[in-house]
Amino acid sequence: EIARLQQTTEPWVVLNQDCTDLVELAELKDDSLTDDVSKQFEKLQKRFTELKEQLKFTGAYDDHAALITLSSGAGGTDAQDWTQILLRMYLRWAEKNNYKTTIIEESTGEEAGLKRAIFEVEGQFAYGHLRGEHGVHRLVRLSPFNADNLRQTSFAKVEVLPKIDTPAELEIDQADLKVDVFRAGGHGGQSVNTTDSAVRVTHIPTGIVVSIQNERSQLQNKETAMTILRSKLAQLQIEQHQEKVSELKGPNQSAEWGSQIRSYVLHPYKQVKDLRTKYEASNAEAVLDGALAPFIEAYLDANIG
């Protein structure tokens, strides 16, 4: 904990000393140093802005990696395609901001797109940046899967969780768990559908169910499922303001599904609008290519403290 706090405070100590040194340099009133003083001032200003941005991340899990689950909703094949578009959008955002991403699981649609995808985003304040993406995302466009090319509205749910991979960080009573194993489904591959490697973990008090079948090893799938379960329970603690896991109620899935947070309109006009912060952008293609920073910043500014 001390080391984590020092990572936050040390840069301010260094910045303070650099500012003191710059003031002393400026007080020399040496014309030959004017350009150097000006350049150093700009660098310190930039560093101050960066450090000030980090002060927005005050949540208990803001410095954690993020686990993101994308699920297709109403809209059939269009919704599954929309889920895949969202996956690409987040992966592009992560790439542009030097975050590491790992695909944990993908479930492909029958015709196109994805029914579900789970991936991890790792880097400085990954969960702190992405927590505002939690909710339902709506797409309006001319459907490429409709013979008449009619306008289609599709929905996909984005679930953002802080990655809790250390059991001690959130303790779960083993008596509250039901663990089932079953044969993994999917496309071909050795051991697929031949061994009981897939794992389903149910947290009985809240009714939360996590199923993982990505790895061939039952042990690996169980570890991944437990990480996601701990992360879901941590998210519930944040939402329900409870100190103990035993006090948590089950998540209200229908309410979450109705909590539409952002609309992406590609027809008859182009606009992306966040319904919470009212921030909007007209370059929808750029947003879908990973230009999420203004939306993330607007959410953080609106939720400081």
Salt bridges, closest charged atoms under 4 A:
GLU1 OE2 - ARG4 NH2 2.95
ASP18 OD2 - ARG47 NH1 3.01
GLU53 OE1 - LYS56 NZ 2.94
ASP62 OD1 - ARG131 NE 3.18
ASP63 OD2 - ARG4 NH1 3.82
ASP63 OD1 - HIS64 ND1 2.89
ASP78 OD1 - ARG141 NH2 3.23
ASP81 OD2 - ARG141 NH2 2.78
GLU95 OE1 - ARG92 NH1 3.12
GLU105 OE2 - ARG116 NH2 2.61
GLU110 OE2 - LYS115 NZ 2.75
GLU120 OE2 - LYS163 NZ 3.16
GLU133 OE1 - ARG262 NH1 2.82
GLU159 OE1 - LYS232 NZ 2.89
ASP165 OD2 - LYS163 NZ 3.82
GLU169 OE2 - HIS64 NE2 2.46
ASP196 OD1 - ARG183 NE 3.66
GLU239 OE2 - HIS134 NE2 3.85
GLU256 OE1 - LYS157 NZ 3.06
ASP274 OD2 - ARG262 NH2 3.23
ASP274 OD2 - ARG276 NH2 2.76
GLU285 OE2 - LYS270 NZ 2.39
ASP289 OD1 - ARG88 NH2 2.97
ASP289 OD1 - ARG92 NE 3.18
ASP289 OD2 - LYS96 NZ 3.79
ASP301 OD1 - LYS56 NZ 2.57
